[in-house]
């Protein structure tokens, strides 16, 4: 389960990705770590990035 603060931070970063705005590498790493343990965040990323981009992220591991 995500805390409110984590959910808000994650959604804000994903919104910036969708709008193609600047996202720091540390924020991308944070999203990746959260998505690896949260199916909810993984779904949000899949929607925001598209399945191809998400698969690229998963291929790294």
C-alpha positions as CSV (number, residue, x, y, z in Angstrom):
1,X,0.0,0.0,0.0
2,X,1.3,3.4,-0.9
3,X,1.3,6.3,1.5
4,X,-0.4,9.5,0.4
5,X,2.9,11.3,0.0
6,X,4.3,8.5,-2.1
7,X,1.2,8.4,-4.3
8,X,1.3,12.1,-4.9
9,X,5.0,12.2,-5.7
10,X,4.7,9.2,-8.1
11,X,1.7,10.7,-9.9
12,X,3.3,14.1,-10.3
13,X,6.4,12.5,-11.8
14,X,4.3,10.4,-14.2
15,X,2.3,13.5,-15.2
16,X,5.5,15.2,-16.1
17,X,6.7,12.2,-18.2
18,X,3.3,12.2,-20.0
19,X,3.7,15.9,-20.8
20,X,7.3,15.3,-21.9
21,X,8.7,17.6,-19.3
22,X,12.0,17.3,-17.6
23,X,12.3,14.4,-15.2
24,X,15.5,13.9,-13.2
25,X,17.3,10.6,-13.4
26,X,16.9,10.1,-9.6
27,X,13.1,10.5,-10.1
28,X,13.2,7.8,-12.8
29,X,15.1,5.5,-10.6
30,X,12.6,6.2,-7.8
31,X,9.7,5.3,-10.1
32,X,11.5,2.1,-11.2
33,X,12.0,1.0,-7.6
34,X,8.4,1.7,-6.5
35,X,7.1,0.0,-9.7
36,X,9.1,-3.1,-9.0
37,X,7.1,-3.6,-5.7
38,X,3.8,-2.0,-6.5
39,X,1.5,-3.4,-9.2
40,X,-0.6,-0.1,-9.0
41,X,2.4,2.1,-9.8
42,X,3.5,-0.4,-12.5
43,X,0.0,0.1,-14.1
44,X,0.3,3.9,-13.9
45,X,3.7,3.7,-15.6
46,X,2.4,1.4,-18.3
47,X,-0.4,3.9,-19.0
48,X,1.9,6.9,-18.9
49,X,4.9,5.5,-20.8
50,X,3.3,2.9,-23.0
51,X,4.0,-0.8,-22.9
52,X,7.1,-0.5,-25.1
53,X,8.9,1.9,-22.9
54,X,8.0,-0.1,-19.8
55,X,9.4,-3.3,-21.4
56,X,12.7,-1.5,-22.0
57,X,12.9,-0.5,-18.4
58,X,12.2,-4.2,-17.4
59,X,14.8,-5.6,-19.8
60,X,17.5,-3.8,-17.8
61,X,16.9,-6.0,-14.8
